[in-house]
């Protein structure tokens, strides 16, 4: 209804202007093309950040999702940050949580004080991960040519029509050396041979109930050994998967359902590329396979912090494992 038409209405007419009523059968599940667009399968090659000037390179699916961009999923936006040696950029976002993983290079982060957070300075290097709560935009300055992976929850806030007015957790740094030590300890544990996943979850002391890296974001650093064929699993959170390191022969099988033997029915194959990324839609079964001859590493970032708080994550494994 036009603004002029609205102005001519008074009283109860104004309250009822624009209301709609649907048969339950027509509206109960509006996730379909042309309405609430489904989250598509998509992957991004490392060639996206392999050359060029200092830049923020969004992995943007907003046109496909029918939402404001940049957005990689309805709640999250992922980007590659390419920085040339001696240059810097600001990672500006209206978000409550920002996660950065350093694929290559080294440099410094600086952020002024604001929203209850002190001024921050952090040297970063390849393999490091750090998370920032709401606050002033951080400045990233590279000491050598660098590539970082950046995920934040700005699309969720845009949908809700809100801006953060406080920080919900403290900034934290997960150094590469400590992450590697935890992975090696996991590999050395005899019980790991029976595990569905060889992975460490990054948690935060400020979030003891969800055991996640922020109150909206979930992060897992995982290993896929040579010869591994992981049993399928699914969850209701979206997964923005970064391939940290792999050789050709690693891939993910993903699909909507399972066959009677527990394998994924009519799967789509997503071949991994070291330094590339892909998206796994919520509710889709997926399994990682490594036929490369060498250990592979991946870093999925999900909106599972939010789903865990809402009690809606619903993670399931084929065979009930």
N, C-alpha and C positions, 0 to 999 in steps of 0.2 A: 504494500500500500504506500502511495506517495506521501510526502511530508504534508502537502496541502490538504490531502484527504484526511490525514490524521488530525490536522488542526481543526477540521470541521466537526469532528466527533467530540462528544462530551459524555461524562458519566460512565455508565456501564458499557456503552458502545465502545468507548476507548479501551476498556479492559478486554473486550472480546475481539478487537480488530486483529486479524492475522492468525487466529487460532486455527489448528487443524486437528482432525480426528481420523484415525486409520483403523481399519480392520487389523487385528493383531497379526493375522497370517501374512499381511502385506508389509508389516513394519517391524516385526520382532527381530529380524536379522537383516539390517540394512547394509551389511558389508558385501557390496557387489558393484560391478562396473557401472559408472554413471551416478552412483549415490555416495556411499562411503567407500572410496576406492580401496581395494585390497593392497597389502604391501607386496610389491613385486620381488621376484628374484633379480638381483643385480650384483655385478662385481666391477671393480675398478683395478686397472692395471698399474703396476709400479711406474710405467712410463709417464703417468700423470705428474709425478714429482721428480722424475729422473733428470730433468734439465729445465732451464729457464731462470727467470729472475726471482728474487725474494717475493713470496706471494702466499696468500691464504687460498687453498684449493678445496672448495667445498665438495663433498660427495652428496650432491643435491638431487633428491627425488620429489621435490615439492610439487612439480607439475604433474607427476604421476599420481601423487597422493591427494592432490586437490587442496593443498594447504599453503600457508605462507612459507616462504623459504628464506635462507636455505634450511632444508630438513632432510634427513636421511631416513627417518621414521616419524610417526606422529608425535613422538615425545623427544627425540634426540637428533642432534646434528653432528655429523662427523666431518672432519677436514684433515687434509695433509697440510702441514706448514713447511714450506721450503725456504730456508734462509741461507744466503751466501755469506761467506766469511766476512766478519766485520760489519754486517748489517743486522737490522732488527725490525721487528714488527710488533704491534699490539694485537693481542687476541681478545677482541672486543665482543662481548655477548651479554645480553640480559638473561642471566642464568643463575641457578642456585648451586650448580656443581659443574666444574670443568676438570676433565682428566686429560693429562698429556703423557704420551709414551714416546721416548726418544729412539727412533729407528737408527739414526746415525748422527755423528757429529758431537759437538759440545758447545756450551755457552753458559749464559747467565739469565736468570729470571729476576726481575725487579717489579715490585708492586707497592704503591704508596698505602698508607694506613687508610682504613675506612670501614664502615659498617661493623664496628666492633672488632676488627682484625688489625693487628699491628702491621707496620711496614715489613715487607718480605723481600729477602734476597736469597737466591738459591743457585749454586753452580750445578749444571746438569751435564750428563754424558750419555753415550749410547747405552741402551738397556735400562735406563732410569725411568721410573714412573712417578708422577706427582699429581695431587689433586688439590684444587682450590675451591673454597666456598664462595658465595656471593661477595662482591666487593669491587673495588676499582679494577679497571682492565690491566692485566699484566703486560709488561714489556719483555719480549724475548730477544736476546742479542746473541748472535752466533760468533764463536771464536774460530770455527772452521765451517765449511759447508755442512749443513745439517738438514735433517728431515724429522719432523715430529708428527705424531698422530694425535689429534685433538677432538674430544667428544664432549658436548655439553647438553644440558636439558632445556635450552632456550625455546624450542618448539612447543614444549609442554606449557611453559609460562605464557607464551603468546596465545595459545588456545584458551587458557584460563583467563586471559586478560589481566594478568597481575605482573608486578615487579617485586623482586625480593627486597625486604627492608631489614633483614638481619642475616647473619651467618648461622647455619645449622650444624657446622662442624669446623674443626680446625684444619688448616692446610697441613698436608703431610707429604713426605718424600719417601719413596720405596727404592732404595739404591739398587743398582744392577747386581752388585756383589752379594747383597743379602738375598735377593730373589734367586740368584743362581745357586747359592748355598742351600736354600730350601728345596730347590728342584733336585739337586744332587742327593740330598738326604732322602727325598721321596723315592728316587730311583734305587737307592741302596736298601730300602725297607722291603723285606721279603714279602710282606702282605700286598705290596703294590702290584704284584703279578696277577692278583685276582681282582684288581680294581677296574671298574668301567672306564674311568678317566684317570690319567696321570696329570694332576693339575693342582695348583695352589690358588686359593681364593684370597684376594687382598681385602682385609678388613680394617676397621677403624675403631679405636677405643671409645669414641663418642657415640658409636652406633652398636651397642652390644646386642640388641634384640634382633637386628637384621643381619649382622655379621657381613656388612657390605662396605665398599670403599667410600661411598657417600650415601646420603639418605635416599637418593634416587638411582644412583649408578651402582652397578655390580661389575667386577673385573676378575678375570681368571687368566692366569698364565699357565698354559698347558703344553705338554709334550705328547707327541704321537710317535712312538718308536717305529723303526723300520719293520714292516711285516704286520703292523697292527691293522685290524679291522674292527673298529669299535661298534658295539651293539647300538642300535638306534635309540635316541631319546628325544623328548620334546618338552617345551615349556611355553607358557603364555607370554613371556617377555620376548621382545625382539632382540636379536643378536647382531651386533655390528662387529664382524670378525676381521681382525687384522692378522695377516700372515707374517710373523716376525722373521721366520727363516725356514726354507724348505728347498728341496731339489725337485725337478719334474718327476711325477709319479705320485704326488700327494693330491688328494681330492676329497670332496664332501659329496655324499649322496643325500638328497633331500626330496621329500614328497609329503603328500597329505595323509597317507594311510599306510597301514602295515598289511602284508600278506599273512597267510595262515602260518608260515614258517618263521615269522618274526622279522623278516626283511622288509625294506621299504618298497611299497608297491609303486610301480612306474616312476622310478626316481629320476630326478634331474641331476646330472653330474656337474659339479663346479670344480674345475681344476685350479689348484693353488698356484700362486706366483709369489715368490719371496718379496715382501714389501707391498703386496697388493692387499685388497680388502673386498669383502662381499657381505651381503645381508642375508640372514636367515629369518624368514617371517615367523611370527608367533604361531604356536600350535602345529607347526610342520615338523614331522619326524626327520632327523638328520643323523648321519654317521660319518665319521672321518676315517679315511683309509690312507695308509702309507705304503706304497710299493716302490719307493725311490732308492732304497739302499742306505738311507741315512735318517737320523732323528730329525723330526720337524717340530717347530714351535709356533704357537698361535696365541693370540690375545683377544678373546671375545669381550666386548663391552655391551652390557644390557641395561635396560630400564628395570632390572629385577629388584633393585633396592625399593622402588616404589611398589612393585607387585608383591614383594615380601611383606611390606607394611600393610598392604590391602588384603593379604592372605589369598592372593589370586594367582600365584606363580604356577602352581599345579605342575611341577616337574615330574615326568613319568619316564620309565625306562622299559624298553622291550623285554618281555619276559618277567617284568616286575622286579628286576635287580636294582 
